[in-house]
Each structure stands twice: as structure tokens, then as C-alpha cells.
């Protein structure tokens, strides 16, 4: 999931550059949407990792 988040960050950066070069607001909104999806995936991955770590700790007690 971290790799997908990294790819989305790259796509978001590319969309940001395109929006600055063309001066189009549509590309800027697309950049924001892609970055929000990436942020949600990053948060979901972090929470899943924390749950896995907590479950593995309680399993060995």
C-alpha cells in the first residue's frame, strides 16, 4: 500500500506541474483529489500496521 501511495504522490506532483504550466484549475483539482486519495491510503496503511503490531503483541503474551 505504501508503494501505491508513493505512485499517487508522483501523479499528484505531475498534475500540479501540468496545472501550473497550463493555468487550468481542473488539473489543480485533479491534483488535490489524487493527493487526498493517497493520504487516505497512507492513513489506512498506518492504522492497519498498528493493528497488526498490537495483535502480534497480544498473541505472544
N, CA, C and O atoms as a GROMACS GRO file, in nm:
protein
  244
    1UNK      N    1   0.083  -0.118   0.000
    1UNK     CA    2   0.000   0.000   0.000
    1UNK      C    3   0.088   0.126   0.000
    1UNK      O    4   0.049   0.230  -0.052
    2UNK      N    5   0.204   0.114   0.058
    2UNK     CA    6   0.295   0.228   0.061
    2UNK      C    7   0.344   0.264  -0.079
    2UNK      O    8   0.362   0.381  -0.111
    3UNK      N    9   0.365   0.162  -0.162
    3UNK     CA   10   0.409   0.187  -0.300
    3UNK      C   11   0.299   0.260  -0.377
    3UNK      O   12   0.328   0.352  -0.454
    4UNK      N   13   0.175   0.219  -0.358
    4UNK     CA   14   0.063   0.286  -0.425
    4UNK      C   15   0.053   0.432  -0.380
    4UNK      O   16   0.025   0.520  -0.462
    5UNK      N   17   0.076   0.458  -0.254
    5UNK     CA   18   0.074   0.594  -0.203
    5UNK      C   19   0.186   0.677  -0.266
    5UNK      O   20   0.166   0.794  -0.300
    6UNK      N   21   0.302   0.617  -0.282
    6UNK     CA   22   0.414   0.686  -0.346
    6UNK      C   23   0.384   0.716  -0.493
    6UNK      O   24   0.417   0.824  -0.542
    7UNK      N   25   0.321   0.623  -0.562
    7UNK     CA   26   0.283   0.645  -0.701
    7UNK      C   27   0.181   0.758  -0.711
    7UNK      O   28   0.191   0.843  -0.799
    8UNK      N   29   0.084   0.758  -0.621
    8UNK     CA   30  -0.016   0.865  -0.621
    8UNK      C   31   0.047   1.001  -0.592
    8UNK      O   32   0.003   1.102  -0.646
    9UNK      N   33   0.147   1.004  -0.507
    9UNK     CA   34   0.217   1.130  -0.481
    9UNK      C   35   0.288   1.180  -0.607
    9UNK      O   36   0.289   1.299  -0.635
   10UNK      N   37   0.347   1.088  -0.681
   10UNK     CA   38   0.412   1.126  -0.807
   10UNK      C   39   0.312   1.175  -0.910
   10UNK      O   40   0.339   1.273  -0.979
   11UNK      N   41   0.198   1.108  -0.919
   11UNK     CA   42   0.094   1.153  -1.012
   11UNK      C   43   0.040   1.289  -0.970
   11UNK      O   44   0.016   1.376  -1.054
   12UNK      N   45   0.022   1.308  -0.840
   12UNK     CA   46  -0.025   1.437  -0.791
   12UNK      C   47   0.072   1.549  -0.822
   12UNK      O   48   0.032   1.659  -0.858
   13UNK      N   49   0.201   1.521  -0.808
   13UNK     CA   50   0.302   1.622  -0.841
   13UNK      C   51   0.300   1.654  -0.991
   13UNK      O   52   0.312   1.770  -1.030
   14UNK      N   53   0.286   1.551  -1.072
   14UNK     CA   54   0.279   1.573  -1.217
   14UNK      C   55   0.156   1.657  -1.253
   14UNK      O   56   0.164   1.746  -1.337
   15UNK      N   57   0.044   1.628  -1.190
   15UNK     CA   58  -0.076   1.708  -1.215
   15UNK      C   59  -0.058   1.852  -1.168
   15UNK      O   60  -0.110   1.945  -1.230
   16UNK      N   61   0.013   1.871  -1.059
   16UNK     CA   62   0.041   2.006  -1.011
   16UNK      C   63   0.124   2.084  -1.112
   16UNK      O   64   0.096   2.201  -1.140
   17UNK      N   65   0.225   2.020  -1.167
   17UNK     CA   66   0.309   2.085  -1.268
   17UNK      C   67   0.227   2.119  -1.391
   17UNK      O   68   0.239   2.228  -1.447
   18UNK      N   69   0.144   2.024  -1.435
   18UNK     CA   70   0.060   2.049  -1.552
   18UNK      C   71  -0.035   2.165  -1.527
   18UNK      O   72  -0.056   2.248  -1.615
   19UNK      N   73  -0.093   2.171  -1.407
   19UNK     CA   74  -0.185   2.280  -1.377
   19UNK      C   75  -0.114   2.415  -1.373
   19UNK      O   76  -0.172   2.517  -1.412
   20UNK      N   77   0.010   2.416  -1.326
   20UNK     CA   78   0.084   2.543  -1.323
   20UNK      C   79   0.125   2.587  -1.463
   20UNK      O   80   0.124   2.706  -1.493
   21UNK      N   81   0.162   2.491  -1.547
   21UNK     CA   82   0.205   2.524  -1.683
   21UNK      C   83   0.088   2.571  -1.767
   21UNK      O   84   0.099   2.669  -1.841
   22UNK      N   85  -0.025   2.500  -1.757
   22UNK     CA   86  -0.140   2.534  -1.840
   22UNK      C   87  -0.228   2.643  -1.780
   22UNK      O   88  -0.303   2.709  -1.852
   23UNK      N   89  -0.220   2.661  -1.652
   23UNK     CA   90  -0.304   2.760  -1.585
   23UNK      C   91  -0.447   2.714  -1.569
   23UNK      O   92  -0.538   2.795  -1.553
   24UNK      N   93  -0.469   2.583  -1.574
   24UNK     CA   94  -0.603   2.526  -1.566
   24UNK      C   95  -0.636   2.485  -1.423
   24UNK      O   96  -0.556   2.419  -1.356
   25UNK      N   97  -0.753   2.524  -1.378
   25UNK     CA   98  -0.796   2.491  -1.243
   25UNK      C   99  -0.839   2.344  -1.235
   25UNK      O  100  -0.832   2.283  -1.128
   26UNK      N  101  -0.882   2.289  -1.347
   26UNK     CA  102  -0.927   2.150  -1.348
   26UNK      C  103  -0.812   2.056  -1.310
   26UNK      O  104  -0.831   1.963  -1.232
   27UNK      N  105  -0.694   2.082  -1.363
   27UNK     CA  106  -0.578   1.999  -1.330
   27UNK      C  107  -0.541   2.016  -1.183
   27UNK      O  108  -0.497   1.920  -1.119
   28UNK      N  109  -0.558   2.134  -1.129
   28UNK     CA  110  -0.528   2.157  -0.988
   28UNK      C  111  -0.625   2.078  -0.899
   28UNK      O  112  -0.584   2.020  -0.799
   29UNK      N  113  -0.753   2.075  -0.936
   29UNK     CA  114  -0.849   1.998  -0.858
   29UNK      C  115  -0.821   1.848  -0.870
   29UNK      O  116  -0.839   1.773  -0.774
   30UNK      N  117  -0.777   1.805  -0.987
   30UNK     CA  118  -0.739   1.664  -1.004
   30UNK      C  119  -0.619   1.630  -0.914
   30UNK      O  120  -0.614   1.522  -0.856
   31UNK      N  121  -0.525   1.723  -0.904
   31UNK     CA  122  -0.409   1.705  -0.816
   31UNK      C  123  -0.455   1.690  -0.671
   31UNK      O  124  -0.406   1.602  -0.599
   32UNK      N  125  -0.546   1.774  -0.629
   32UNK     CA  126  -0.596   1.768  -0.492
   32UNK      C  127  -0.667   1.636  -0.467
   32UNK      O  128  -0.649   1.575  -0.361
   33UNK      N  129  -0.748   1.591  -0.563
   33UNK     CA  130  -0.821   1.465  -0.546
   33UNK      C  131  -0.725   1.346  -0.535
   33UNK      O  132  -0.743   1.260  -0.450
   34UNK      N  133  -0.623   1.343  -0.621
   34UNK     CA  134  -0.526   1.234  -0.617
   34UNK      C  135  -0.448   1.235  -0.486
   34UNK      O  136  -0.423   1.130  -0.428
   35UNK      N  137  -0.411   1.352  -0.441
   35UNK     CA  138  -0.337   1.362  -0.315
   35UNK      C  139  -0.422   1.322  -0.195
   35UNK      O  140  -0.372   1.262  -0.100
   36UNK      N  141  -0.550   1.354  -0.198
   36UNK     CA  142  -0.638   1.312  -0.090
   36UNK      C  143  -0.654   1.160  -0.086
   36UNK      O  144  -0.655   1.100   0.021
   37UNK      N  145  -0.666   1.098  -0.202
   37UNK     CA  146  -0.674   0.952  -0.207
   37UNK      C  147  -0.546   0.891  -0.152
   37UNK      O  148  -0.550   0.794  -0.077
   38UNK      N  149  -0.432   0.948  -0.189
   38UNK     CA  150  -0.305   0.900  -0.137
   38UNK      C  151  -0.294   0.915   0.014
   38UNK      O  152  -0.242   0.827   0.082
   39UNK      N  153  -0.343   1.026   0.066
   39UNK     CA  154  -0.338   1.048   0.210
   39UNK      C  155  -0.427   0.949   0.284
   39UNK      O  156  -0.390   0.899   0.391
   40UNK      N  157  -0.543   0.919   0.228
   40UNK     CA  158  -0.633   0.822   0.291
   40UNK      C  159  -0.569   0.684   0.290
   40UNK      O  160  -0.576   0.612   0.390
   41UNK      N  161  -0.506   0.646   0.179
   41UNK     CA  162  -0.438   0.517   0.172
   41UNK      C  163  -0.322   0.509   0.270
   41UNK      O  164  -0.300   0.405   0.333
   42UNK      N  165  -0.248   0.618   0.284
   42UNK     CA  166  -0.138   0.621   0.379
   42UNK      C  167  -0.188   0.605   0.522
   42UNK      O  168  -0.129   0.530   0.601
   43UNK      N  169  -0.296   0.672   0.556
   43UNK     CA  170  -0.355   0.661   0.689
   43UNK      C  171  -0.408   0.520   0.713
   43UNK      O  172  -0.388   0.463   0.821
   44UNK      N  173  -0.474   0.463   0.614
   44UNK     CA  174  -0.527   0.327   0.628
   44UNK      C  175  -0.413   0.226   0.646
   44UNK      O  176  -0.425   0.133   0.726
   45UNK      N  177  -0.304   0.244   0.574
   45UNK     CA  178  -0.189   0.155   0.590
   45UNK      C  179  -0.125   0.167   0.726
   45UNK      O  180  -0.085   0.066   0.786
   46UNK      N  181  -0.116   0.288   0.776
   46UNK     CA  182  -0.057   0.308   0.909
   46UNK      C  183  -0.144   0.246   1.018
   46UNK      O  184  -0.093   0.184   1.111
   47UNK      N  185  -0.275   0.264   1.005
   47UNK     CA  186  -0.365   0.206   1.105
   47UNK      C  187  -0.365   0.053   1.098
   47UNK      O  188  -0.370  -0.013   1.201
   48UNK      N  189  -0.358  -0.003   0.978
   48UNK     CA  190  -0.354  -0.148   0.963
   48UNK      C  191  -0.223  -0.203   1.022
   48UNK      O  192  -0.223  -0.308   1.086
   49UNK      N  193  -0.114  -0.134   1.000
   49UNK     CA  194   0.014  -0.176   1.058
   49UNK      C  195   0.013  -0.171   1.209
   49UNK      O  196   0.069  -0.258   1.275
   50UNK      N  197  -0.051  -0.070   1.263
   50UNK     CA  198  -0.060  -0.059   1.408
   50UNK      C  199  -0.146  -0.171   1.466
   50UNK      O  200  -0.114  -0.227   1.570
   51UNK      N  201  -0.256  -0.205   1.396
   51UNK     CA  202  -0.341  -0.314   1.442
   51UNK      C  203  -0.268  -0.447   1.437
   51UNK      O  204  -0.279  -0.529   1.528
   52UNK      N  205  -0.192  -0.468   1.329
   52UNK     CA  206  -0.114  -0.592   1.317
   52UNK      C  207  -0.012  -0.603   1.428
   52UNK      O  208   0.009  -0.711   1.485
   53UNK      N  209   0.053  -0.491   1.459
   53UNK     CA  210   0.155  -0.491   1.564
   53UNK      C  211   0.091  -0.519   1.700
   53UNK      O  212   0.146  -0.594   1.780
   54UNK      N  213  -0.024  -0.460   1.727
   54UNK     CA  214  -0.093  -0.482   1.853
   54UNK      C  215  -0.141  -0.627   1.863
   54UNK      O  216  -0.132  -0.688   1.969
   55UNK      N  217  -0.191  -0.680   1.752
   55UNK     CA  218  -0.240  -0.820   1.753
   55UNK      C  219  -0.124  -0.917   1.775
   55UNK      O  220  -0.141  -1.017   1.846
   56UNK      N  221  -0.009  -0.890   1.717
   56UNK     CA  222   0.105  -0.980   1.735
   56UNK      C  223   0.160  -0.973   1.877
   56UNK      O  224   0.209  -1.072   1.930
   57UNK      N  225   0.152  -0.856   1.938
   57UNK     CA  226   0.197  -0.845   2.078
   57UNK      C  227   0.107  -0.922   2.172
   57UNK      O  228   0.155  -0.991   2.261
   58UNK      N  229  -0.025  -0.912   2.152
   58UNK     CA  230  -0.117  -0.981   2.241
   58UNK      C  231  -0.117  -1.132   2.217
   58UNK      O  232  -0.154  -1.209   2.306
   59UNK      N  233  -0.076  -1.174   2.099
   59UNK     CA  234  -0.070  -1.316   2.066
   59UNK      C  235   0.041  -1.386   2.144
   59UNK      O  236   0.026  -1.503   2.181
   60UNK      N  237   0.150  -1.318   2.168
   60UNK     CA  238   0.265  -1.379   2.234
   60UNK      C  239   0.264  -1.360   2.386
   60UNK      O  240   0.359  -1.401   2.453
   61UNK      N  241   0.162  -1.300   2.440
   61UNK     CA  242   0.156  -1.281   2.585
   61UNK      C  243   0.094  -1.396   2.654
   61UNK      O  244   0.081  -1.396   2.776
   0.00000   0.00000   0.00000
